[in-house]
Amino acid sequence: MIFQKQHKRQYQLHKAEYDTVLQDVMDNGLDACGKYTELCQEQMKEVTGRRHVIMTMSGTAAITAAIYALDLFDKKVAVGSYNYVACVNQYQAFSKPIYVDCDEDTLLDIKQIPQGCDAVNLVNYWGNVSDYDALKHEGKVITDCSQSFGAKYNGRNDGYFGDISTFSFGGQKPVGTRGFTGACATDDDHLAHKIDCAINHGKSGEDRELPIEMLGFRGAAQELQCAILSVGMKYWKEWKQDRTDIARHVMAELSGYPLRFFKPNAKCEPSYFKLGLETDNRDHFLKAMQRRGIDAQIGFFDNFSNMWGDGTSVPMTQRLNKTSVSLPLSPFFTKQEVSTIISSVKQYFDKVD
């Protein structure tokens, strides 16, 4: 099986560096919020251009911290109905999400954001970036850049836009760890302080001698994960270029077949994550790819407008729930594996068994 995750190859490629930081964590009893957390924060500042980056325990913790910091409890937040559940759960639990349809490339349709929302959450899927210039919203803005790490919008690395940008660095992400860690990025000093308090049970840095300032939770970053992440952060540009080369080659080879790859807007330079696409008879295609040893995965099949919303019609979500799928993409694929992915798709449509 040609899997999306390539942990072993990633480790072997930079084994000496990974071994060094892991040994350092164990030898010196590093736990949470130490030197590797600080290193990752500085690396992320360089990528995003933000004044503040606060590492978190996970991408979910980053979203939760944003909700706490922006005081979005019981507030109306525009959220994409076509979405991964991890980007929805926290808003459903704490806020009053208004589920908005997506565009044909799976991103929240900015034109359909209703008036009266206190905030909007934009999730940038497949390595593409939402059209920020088209957003006319007077409330708070949270951008989820977990899949668009390294992408550019108007020439700037994603993660710079909105009141708070959130990131996840799980194993399948453009720069992954071996478990989970995340980050919040902001230019606002006050919001940065509130995020810090939120992930430390309401106290800045969880300093026990300080009075509690706000509600909080256990969400601070772990040194083990940040140590792993810090190594990968050295190579994100190289890995992005390798994914881009593979993605463009695959798309060019499959250009004449009845499938449609999700595309970036004109101002976006994508950071290809997985190869998201739309095709008829998606479920049959998915099973055929898996039989051929290709780790194709379903897109998103939940319609949150129906599940948790008021049932407002979201026709594009309904369509893509049935037609979206992804092909695996990794900078660590061999040329033979890339050829196998291409030939498997061609054989499926050419009806060659």
BELNORWO-V7139 format. One line per field, one symbol per residue. psi: psi as a letter, one per 30 degrees, with the letter a starting at -180 (. if undefined). A space follows every 50 residues. Layout:
psi->???
//
This chain:
psi->kjlekheeeeeeeheeeeeeeeeeeeeghkdkhbeeeeeeeeeeeeefgl ekkjklfleeeeeeeeeeeghgkglkkkkkejlkefgeeeeeefaikjkk llafgflkjefgkllgkflkjkkjlgglklieffjikfalkkkjgefgkf lkkhfkklffklekkllkhlfflejlafcklalkklfjeeeeeeeeeegh hgkjghjffklkflkaljgllkeeeeeeeeeeffgeeeeeeeeeeeeeee eefgfgliljkklllfgkjlikdliklkklheeeeeeeeeeggkhkkkck gkjfeeefaggkkieeeeeffffklkklkkfgkleeeeeeeeeeeeeeff hj.
//
